Amino acid sequence: MSTVFRAALAALLLLLPMSAQATTIVARVSVSAQTLYVYLDGQLRYEWPVSTAGNGYETPRGEWSPTWLSRWHRSRQYNNAPMPFAIFYHEGYAIHATEAIYNLGRPASHGCVRLHPDNASLLFAMVEREGMENMRVVVTD
């Protein structure tokens, strides 16, 4: 292979797009702070108020990968309640939008993690774009 050909090939390779590497998303829910922290590739990018389980209910603690996404879900367990932009991560538990934005920042759900619709939409779009396999949901006290 000639030197000129190698140089031309190297220049051409520099012009080709690099394969995009997926962004790692960690959604860390602090039940005690009623806050969701969103980390992208290890950097804190968003901090949003949430509502987790109210009296008589529980938001499970632990770490999971999402199991499925539903843009417009309705709860079969709680009177067909709307759960837009739902990211299901453990059994029937999900991070999802709520209409009850006045409750954000304090416990009020049946166990899911409720978010403002704008924030839920943004997080949902990130997970759709990067893939569920690149997201972790971590729920702590």
C-alpha positions in Angstrom: 0.0 0.0 0.0 1.5 3.3 -1.0 2.1 6.2 1.4 -0.3 8.4 -0.6 -3.0 5.8 -0.5 -2.6 5.3 3.3 -2.8 9.1 3.9 -5.9 9.4 1.7 -7.5 6.4 3.6 -6.7 7.9 7.0 -8.2 11.3 5.9 -11.3 9.6 4.7 -11.7 7.7 8.0 -11.5 10.9 9.9 -14.5 12.2 8.0 -16.7 9.2 8.8 -19.0 9.5 11.8 -17.8 7.7 14.9 -20.2 5.1 16.3 -22.2 6.8 19.0 -21.9 5.4 22.4 -25.0 5.3 24.5 -25.3 7.6 27.5 -25.7 6.0 30.9 -28.7 7.3 32.8 -29.1 6.8 36.5 -32.4 8.0 38.1 -31.7 8.2 41.9 -34.7 8.7 44.0 -34.3 9.9 47.5 -37.4 9.1 49.4 -36.4 11.2 52.4 -35.7 14.2 50.3 -38.6 13.5 47.9 -36.2 14.3 45.0 -35.2 12.5 41.8 -31.6 13.1 40.8 -30.8 12.3 37.1 -27.2 11.5 36.3 -26.0 11.3 32.7 -22.6 9.5 32.3 -22.0 10.1 36.1 -22.7 13.8 36.0 -25.7 15.2 37.9 -27.9 16.9 35.3 -31.3 17.3 36.8 -32.8 17.5 40.3 -36.6 17.3 40.4 -39.2 17.1 43.2 -41.2 13.9 43.3 -44.0 12.2 45.3 -43.3 8.7 46.5 -45.6 6.5 48.7 -48.0 8.2 51.1 -49.3 6.8 54.4 -50.2 3.1 54.2 -48.2 2.6 51.0 -44.6 1.7 50.1 -42.0 2.7 47.5 -39.6 -0.2 47.4 -35.9 0.5 47.9 -33.3 -1.0 45.7 -31.7 -0.8 42.3 -33.3 -2.0 39.0 -33.2 -1.7 35.3 -36.4 -0.6 33.6 -38.6 -3.4 32.3 -40.9 -1.5 29.9 -42.0 1.9 28.8 -45.5 3.1 28.3 -46.1 6.6 26.9 -49.8 6.7 28.0 -50.5 4.1 30.7 -53.5 3.8 32.9 -53.4 2.0 36.2 -55.4 -1.3 36.4 -55.0 -1.3 40.1 -56.0 2.3 41.0 -59.2 3.2 39.1 -57.7 3.6 35.7 -55.5 6.5 37.0 -53.4 8.1 34.3 -49.7 7.3 34.4 -48.2 9.2 31.4 -44.6 8.7 30.4 -44.3 5.6 32.7 -40.9 3.9 33.1 -41.7 0.6 34.8 -38.8 -0.7 36.8 -40.0 -3.2 39.5 -43.1 -5.3 39.4 -45.9 -2.6 38.9 -43.8 0.3 40.1 -42.9 3.1 37.8 -41.6 6.6 37.5 -44.3 8.6 35.7 -46.0 11.9 35.3 -48.8 13.1 37.6 -51.6 15.6 37.3 -51.3 16.2 41.1 -48.3 18.5 40.7 -49.3 20.4 43.9 -48.2 17.2 45.9 -44.7 17.1 44.4 -42.1 17.3 47.1 -44.1 15.3 49.6 -45.3 11.6 49.9 -48.6 11.2 48.1 -48.5 8.2 45.7 -49.5 4.6 46.0 -45.8 3.6 45.7 -44.8 4.9 42.3 -42.5 7.8 41.8 -44.5 10.8 40.5 -42.9 13.6 38.5 -44.0 16.9 36.9 -45.2 16.0 33.4 -42.5 18.1 31.7 -39.8 16.3 33.7 -41.4 12.9 33.1 -41.6 13.6 29.4 -37.9 14.6 29.3 -36.8 11.5 31.2 -38.9 9.2 29.1 -37.5 10.7 25.9 -33.9 10.1 27.3 -34.6 6.5 28.0 -36.3 6.0 24.6 -33.2 7.5 22.9 -30.5 5.8 24.9 -32.3 2.5 25.6 -33.6 0.9 28.7 -30.5 -1.2 29.0 -28.5 2.0 29.6 -30.7 3.1 32.6 -30.7 2.3 36.3 -33.3 3.3 38.8 -32.0 3.5 42.3 -34.4 4.2 45.2 -32.9 5.1 48.6 -34.1 6.5 51.9 
